[in-house]
Amino acid sequence: MYLFEKIIAICIKNQYNYCMRQRFDVGDFVQVTHPAGEQGIIIEKQPINKNIKYPESTLWHPDEYKCKVKFVTSSETKWVRAKWLEHLSKKS
C-alpha cells in the first residue's frame, strides 16, 4: 500500500503543477479581469519579489509573478499581476 500512496501523492503534485503554475507565457493573448476588461498580448514576465533568485526551470504560481501586457486598443503597456489575467488564446 505504501507504493500506491506514493504514486497518488506524485499524481496530485503533478496535477497541482499543471493547473496552478505558470499559466501565462510571452505571446499569449489575454484579458485583464481586474479592474477592467482590456485585452492585450504578454510581452514580458517576471517575479513580483525581485529579492528571491529563482532557478531558470522554476514555474511560478500566479500570485508570484506579473506580466507586461501591450494592449490592443491603445499604445499603452502595463505590468499586470498574473492572477488578474485570463486567457483568450495561448501562443502556439
LINCORMO-V57993 format. One record per residue. RES is the residue in one small letter. PHI is phi in whole degrees, -180 to 180 (NA if undefined). NEAR is the number of other C-alpha atoms within 10 Angstrom. D_FIRST is the distance of its C-alpha to the first C-alpha in Angstrom with 1 decimal. Layout:
res: <RES	RES>
phi: <PHI	PHI>
near: <NEAR	NEAR>
d_first: <D_FIRST	D_FIRST>
//
This chain:
res: <m	y	l	f	e	k	i	i	a	i	c	i	k	n	q	y	n	y	c	m	r	q	r	f	d	v	g	d	f	v	q	v	t	h	p	a	g	e	q	g	i	i	i	e	k	q	p	i	n	k	n	i	k	y	p	e	s	t	l	w	h	p	d	e	y	k	c	k	v	k	f	v	t	s	s	e	t	k	w	v	r	a	k	w	l	e	h	l	s	k	k	s>
phi: <NA	-61	-62	-60	-64	-65	-63	-61	-62	-66	-62	-64	-63	-64	-64	-60	-62	-68	-84	-109	-106	39	-77	-110	-129	-60	101	-71	-94	-131	-127	-81	-95	-142	-92	-126	-100	-69	-114	-169	-116	-74	-112	-164	-146	-160	-64	-70	-91	-77	-79	-93	-94	-92	-64	-56	-84	-68	-101	-88	-75	-55	-78	-100	-142	-128	-125	-89	-114	-96	-77	-84	-90	-149	-88	-74	-127	-140	-83	-131	-62	-60	-69	-99	-113	-136	-73	-107	-160	-85	-66	-92>
near: <5	6	8	9	10	11	11	11	12	12	12	12	11	12	12	11	15	12	10	14	16	17	19	23	15	15	16	20	23	23	20	20	13	12	7	9	12	16	21	23	23	24	16	14	18	15	19	14	10	9	7	8	8	11	7	6	6	9	16	19	16	18	15	16	20	24	24	19	27	20	19	13	9	10	7	10	15	13	15	17	20	24	18	17	23	17	13	12	12	14	11	5>
d_first: <0.0	3.8	5.5	5.2	6.4	8.9	10.0	10.7	12.5	14.5	15.5	16.7	18.6	20.2	21.3	22.8	24.7	25.9	27.1	28.4	29.6	33.1	34.1	37.7	39.4	43.0	44.8	42.9	45.2	44.3	45.7	46.0	44.7	46.2	49.1	50.6	49.5	51.0	49.6	49.4	47.8	45.7	47.6	45.7	42.7	41.9	39.9	41.5	41.2	43.2	42.6	39.0	38.8	36.0	35.0	36.1	32.6	31.7	31.1	32.8	31.8	34.8	35.7	36.2	38.7	42.0	43.7	47.3	48.5	51.7	52.9	54.4	57.0	58.5	58.9	56.7	53.7	51.4	48.2	45.7	42.3	39.5	38.2	41.7	41.5	40.3	40.3	43.1	42.5	40.2	41.9	41.3>
//
